[in-house]
Each structure stands twice: as structure tokens, then as C-alpha cells.
Amino acid sequence: MADLERVEIERYRAELEHDVQHLVKKYCRIMGWEVPEIDEQQARALIFQALKAALADVEQA
């Protein structure tokens, strides 16, 4: 049964990646509005860190 789930999630992998890219772009824009001289690399690193923490929290819930 686990193989069926893996096959199914692989069908959505590209969509998941697209959604994550959209989230990163969204929060980069928001951070840019708040801090116009923001370091984009550092902002992206912080966004990924926050996304990972949020995923871990949701996974535990």
C-alpha cells in the first residue's frame, strides 16, 4: 500500500514545488516592502528556515 501512496504523491511533486516557490516569492516581496534595502539571499534563507519550522510544527500536530 505504501507504494501506491508514493506514486500518488509523486504525481503532485511538481505542484508542491511550484507552491513552495510561490510562497518564497510572496514572502520575499513582503519582506522587500517592509525593508527596501533587504539582502535577498539572507531573506530567502530566513524564509526557508521559517517554512521548515512551520512544516515541522504542522507535522507534529
N, C-alpha and C positions, 0 to 999 in steps of 0.2 A: 504493500500500500504506500509506503514512503516514496517509492519510485514514481508513483503517479503524481504525488504532490510536488516532487522535484520537477517533473516535466511540466506541470501546470505553472509553477512559479517562473520557470524559465521563459514561458510564453509572455510573461509580464515584465521581465527583467529590463528590457529597453524602455518601457513605460516608466518603471520605477526610477531608472537613471535619469530620464527626462524630468520627472517630477522633482528629484533632488537638485538637478541643475537649475530648475526654475526657482526652487527655494533659496539656493545660494545667491542667484542673481537678484531675487527680491530683497533679501536682507542686505546685500551689498549696496543696492540702491538706497534703501532706508538708512543705512549707516552713512552713506555719502551725503544724504540730505542733512543729517544731524552734524556731521563733521566733514565739511567740504575738503579739507586737506588730508583726508584719511589715507593711510598706507593700504592699498588694495590687497596686497599679499597677506599682510597681518590680519586685515579684516576677514579675508577668506579663511585663514587658519582658525580664527576665533569662531567663525560661523560653523565650520566643520566640527570644532570641538563642542559647540553648543548642540549641534544636531546629534552627535554621538551620545552626548549625555541625555538628550531627550529620548533617543531610541532606547537607551538602557533603562530609563525610567518607565517608558511605556511597556517594554518587555517584562519588567518586574511586576507591573500592575496586573 
